[in-house]
Amino acid sequence: MDYAQLTLPYNSIGMSLFELLYGYAPQTSFDWDRPTKPTTAHERLSYKEAWVFAKRIYRAWKTTQTIIRKAQEKKESNINRYYHKEDF
């Protein structure tokens, strides 16, 4: 299940999580033809393509960071809503 989830493409980042982690598209069981072109990121990316790829990864990372920060702030406000200072 984890591998299946990693190989699905995400519209928000424009690639699968597998490709984001490892730098190349994953092979699946339904890939009948062996690739004839280079398959590693180093072999198939020129400098400009690598720069575009790095920018896309950076944007995905920043988006993820923003989403996590908002979720943490929301959770904190939900929990702190019931906090009352002790009054002795």
N, C-alpha and C positions, 0 to 999 in steps of 0.2 A: 504494500500500500504506500509506503513512504517513497519508493522509487517512482511509482505511478504519479504521485503528487508532485514530485520534483521535476518530472518530464513534461508536465502540462504547461503550455505557454500562458503567461499573465499579460493582459493588455496594459496594465499600469506600468510595467517595466519593459515591455516589448520583447520578452524572452522567457524561457523557462528558468526555474530556480537552479536546475542542474547546470544550464549554460552560464548562469550568473556565478555559480560557485567554481566551476571547473574550466570555463573559458571555451568550451566547445559543445556542440549539440549532442545529446545522448543518442546512442543507437538503441532501437527498440526491436522487439521480436518480429515486427512486420516489415523491417528493412530488408527486402529480398536482395537487392543489388548492393554489392560492396562499393563503398565510395572510391572513386578514381582520383578525386582531387585531394589535396592535403587536408587532413582532418584536425590537426592540432592547431591551437590558436596561434602559435608562433609561426607555423608554416603558411597559414592563410591570411594573416592580417598584415597589411602594410602599416607604415607609421601613422598615416592619416586615419585609417580604419581603426587602428588600436586606440588612437586618441578619442575618436567618436565612441568606441566601446567603453573606454574608461570614463568618459563623461556620463554615459548612460548608467553605468554602475554607480557612479557617485550620486547621480540624481535619485536612483533607486534607494541608495543608502540614506540620503537626506530625507526622502519621503518617509521611509520606514522610521527614521529617528523622530520625525515630527508626529507621526501617528502614535508611536509608543509614548512620547511625551504627553500628548493630549489624553491618551488613555490613562496614564498615571495620574495626571492632574484631576481627571474626572473621578477616578477611584478615590483619590485623596479627599476630594470635596465631599463625596458620598459618605466616607467614613467619618470625617471630621464634623459632619452635620450633627451627629449625635454626641459629640464631645462637649462636656460642660466642665468648667473649672471647679475644682472642689472648693466649697465655701464652708469653712469651719467656724 
